[in-house]
Amino acid sequence: MDFRFTPDQEQFRQEVREFLDQTLTPEFWERHRSTREAGWSPEFSRAAAERGWLAVAWPEAYGGRGLGVTEQAIYMEEMALADAPQEHHRRAVQQVGPTIMIFGTDQQKQEYLPQIARGDISFAMGLSEPDAGSDLAAVSTRAVRDGDDWVVSGEKRFTSGAHYSDLLWTVVRTDPTAPKHRGISMLVLPLKAPGVQVQPLIDMQGRHHFNRVFMEDVRVPADRVIGDENRGWYVNATTMDFERAGIARIARLRRALQRAQDSSRATSAGGGSATAEVQRQRVAGFAVTVEVARLLAYRVVSMQAAGTVPNYEVSIVKLLASETSQAIHHAGVGMAGLYGTLAGPFEDGQWERTSWGPACINTIPDTIAQGSSEVQRNVIATRGLGLPRG
C-alpha cells in the first residue's frame, strides 16, 4: 500500500501553506484579537473562498473547485495544523453542505451550497437538548405544521457558535406519536427569526463558546426541511458521520503531540532521571498512537474518494483521537509540574508550562461532544463487528 500523495496533491498542499503564511500575519491576528480564541473570522473564510478552497471537492456548479476528496482533506489538515480560524465556515463546509448534497432538493442545493462555498453563511448545530445527554433521538423540540410553515418551540443546549452563526441546523419532532427514532425531521432555522433567543453558556474557564437556544413559536417555511419529513434521524446520522470523520481532528492531535515532545525534551534536559525516562517512553507511545490515528483517518478519506460513505470507520477515528488527546494533555500537565495546575499563561516566560492546564481542561468535552465514547463503542460493536445489541 502506498501512503504517499501524488506530486499534484503535494503541490496543492504547498499552495495552501503559502496562502496561510501570507494571510495569517501578526497584523491579521491583531485585527482578530477579540475572536481569536473562538476561531471566528468571516474575513479569513472569504479569503479562502476566493481561492475556491472552502469547498475544494464540491462540483463547480455549487461553487466548489471540482477537485477530489483527498485535496479537501489536505486543505483541512493544513488549516488545522496552522490553527487557522475556521469556525465561521467549518460546520457549513464539513457537515451541512455534504449532507444537503445527499438529502437536499435541487432548490435547497442551489440556495445553500453556493453561499456556503463563498463563506457567506454560517451554521450552528442544534442537536443536544436538556436532559437528553448524548441521546440525539431524545428530541423534545416540537415542530407543528401550520399551513406553509412549521411552528417550532423548544430548547437546544451546548450549541457551539450560535451567537455568531446565521442558521441553525436542527432536529425537531414533527410526529410525537411515532417511535423514538422516527417522527424526527431536520430543519434549517434562521437564528435571527422572531421567537429565537440565544443565551450564553460560560465554560469553566470563563469563555463563551456554547449557548442555549430557546425557540418559542418560531415560524419556519415548510421547504426548510432537509430530506424526508419524519426521516430526519437518518439525515442527522449522516451529518454526524461527516463531523466525526474530519482529518482536522488528527492535525490538532499532532500539534498536541509536538508540544508533549517539546515538554519531554525540556524535562529530560536537566538529567536522565527515572521520571524523565518514564515520560519519554509515554510520549513515544503517544507518537505511535497518533500515527495510527492519522492512517485510520486517511483510510476514511480513501473511502470517501472511492464514493462510499464511511460509518463505523469514523467512530474508530473519533474514539481513538479524542481519548488520545485527553491522555496527551494529562501527561503534559504532569510534565509541567505545579505550573500545570495554573490558569496561565503568565509573563514570566513560563507559557509552555502554564498553558498545559487550560489546554487539558479544553479536552474534557472531547469524549462527549459529537457522540460520547460510549456511543462510538456501540457503533463500532454493532455496525463494525456485527455484535448484537445488549
Secondary structure as UniProt FT lines:
FT   HELIX           7..23
FT   HELIX           26..31
FT   TURN            32..39
FT   HELIX           42..50
FT   TURN            51..52
FT   TURN            54..57
FT   HELIX           60..62
FT   HELIX           69..81
FT   TURN            82..83
FT   TURN            87..89
FT   HELIX           90..91
FT   HELIX           92..96
FT   HELIX           97..103
FT   HELIX           106..118
FT   STRAND          123..126
FT   TURN            130..131
FT   TURN            133..134
FT   TURN            136..137
FT   STRAND          142..146
FT   TURN            147..148
FT   STRAND          149..157
FT   TURN            160..164
FT   STRAND          167..173
FT   TURN            176..177
FT   TURN            180..181
FT   STRAND          184..190
FT   TURN            191..192
FT   TURN            194..195
FT   STRAND          196..202
FT   TURN            204..205
FT   STRAND          208..221
FT   HELIX           222..224
FT   STRAND          225..226
FT   TURN            229..230
FT   HELIX           232..244
FT   HELIX           248..268
FT   TURN            269..270
FT   HELIX           274..305
FT   TURN            306..307
FT   HELIX           312..336
FT   HELIX           337..341
FT   HELIX           351..354
FT   HELIX           356..362
FT   HELIX           364..367
FT   TURN            368..370
FT   HELIX           373..379
FT   HELIX           380..384
//
